[in-house]
């Protein structure tokens, strides 16, 4: 069975678990091909077409197959999070344990309900990629009340004292690299930014971009708009910005899916080659756009490495070892010149930035062994 089928099998199981909790609000993911594929995968599994019964489907968590771990992503309609999930899964399954993957579909309420459901099953640890970096606080407090270690992946939270560990890309540097690359080819750029301001990772990227832009006096930021972090959300926003600012010649969308939406709007407006697009992620789709000359650059993250490191931190804690509170995974700028040589892991991965001032044995109230 392919990884894609396996992931959607988990989504199907998670969706059944969510029945009775607050229904998912209609959103970009709800109408996406990925959602449809998940439904089809669920139907195929229900009819036993080809795949057979998954080993842990229907089994009570903790009743066998090792310890239960769970991860809640803001969306799985982004290859970045599919890769991050794979990094977690490989480590957890290598230890004989199980990982349940939950898709919040960019819905804070659904994420809250998903986490509440899985906490009742007393997992060994949970990994959280928050939809809203402030709104996730209640879920983190509940995890602490139940003595379940919570580890944050990719997007930091506003209350780090509630979590065991945060593992994320150096997002400030990712934004800075994007602006630096833009300045090299278009120092007098007239730029718009497509933001996702409820997400700390995106807040940091924009901060890094702005800090670097301040070093280039001829560069001017025309406007900042919410792009929702998706292709579907970014496309109409970019279309409107192109109409409002005739001198617009550059854009910084905060991730690859947003950049693809911007490219669609630019090409539909007949302005291909007139607007420089720089972004963050380094996804396969983003790198393909770089190679094709549609996207100038993308500051590559290494989601599998984020997942691997986060899972290892969880096991270190469960073994009673001290865990670094804040771990940053390096990023790397991908342009057409180096797009064919993307490393599987970031340069200097073994030297991921760790902030000793946040080092601690474990968060108070969290059990060491499970």
C-alpha positions, 0 to 999 in steps of 0.5 A: 500500500502506498504512503498516500493510501496509508495516510488517507486511511488514517484520515478516514478513521479520524473522521469517524472518531470525530462524529459527534464532535463539532462538524468541520466548517467548510473550507479550502481543504473540504473541497480539495482533491485531497479530501475527495481522495480521502473519502474514496480511500475510506470507501475502498477500505470499507469494501476491502478493495485491495488493501485489507484491514489495517493492523490497528484499525478498530483496535482500542488504543493501548490494547496492543501494537505498542504505545499510542502517539498522535499528531494534529496538523493544521492541514494535510492538504500540503505536501510539507505536512505529509513529509513531516508526518512521515518523519514522525511515523518512521521513528515511532514505528521503529520503536514498535509504537503507533501514530494516529494522524489528525487533520484539522483542515485549518479549523481551530475548533476541529483541532481542539475537538480532535485533541480532546478526543485523543487525550481521552485515550491517554497517549504517550505523547502528542505532537501539535501543529497549531492552526492558531498559535494563541488559540491552541492554549486550552488544548495544551492546558488539557494535555498538561492536566492529563500529564500527556507531554505535548510537543510542537512541530513547525509552528511555535505557540504563544505559551511555550511553558505549556509544552515539552519542546518546540521543533521548527524551522528557522523561520526568521532566516527563511524570510530573510533569505527570501528577501535577500534573493529578491534584492539580488535580482530586483533591488528596487522591488515593489512588493506585496506580502501574502500573510497567514497572521494566526500562524507563528511560523508565518509571523516569523517569516514575514518579520525576517523578510521585513528586517532584510527589506529594511536594508534595501532602501530602494525596496518598497512593501506596497501592502500586506494581505491575508492569503490563508496559506493555500493556493485557493486562498491566495489566488483571488487576493493576488488577482486583486493586488495586481489590479490595485497596484499597477507597479507591483513587480514582486510578491512574498507569499508565506509558503509554496501553496500560496506562491502557486496561487499567486503564480496562477493569478499572475499568469492569468493576468498576462504578467508572467515574467513581470512579477518576481515570486519568492517564498518558503517551503521547498516542497516538490511542487515549489521546487518544480516551479523554480526549475520551470522558471515560474518561481524565483526561489523558495527557502527550503525547510526539511519537514522529515527532519522536523518530524524525526527530531520531534519524535526523538525528543519525545522518546528522550523525555519518556526515557527520563532524559533532559530535553531541549526546549526549543530546537530550530532546524536550518533552512536553505535557499533553493534557486534554479541554480541548485534546485537539482541538488536538494539534500534530504536533510539540512546542512548541519542537521546534527547541529540544529540550533538549540537554545540552552537557556531553555534547557530543562529536564521536563515540564512540571507535571509531565510524567517521565515514563509511560 
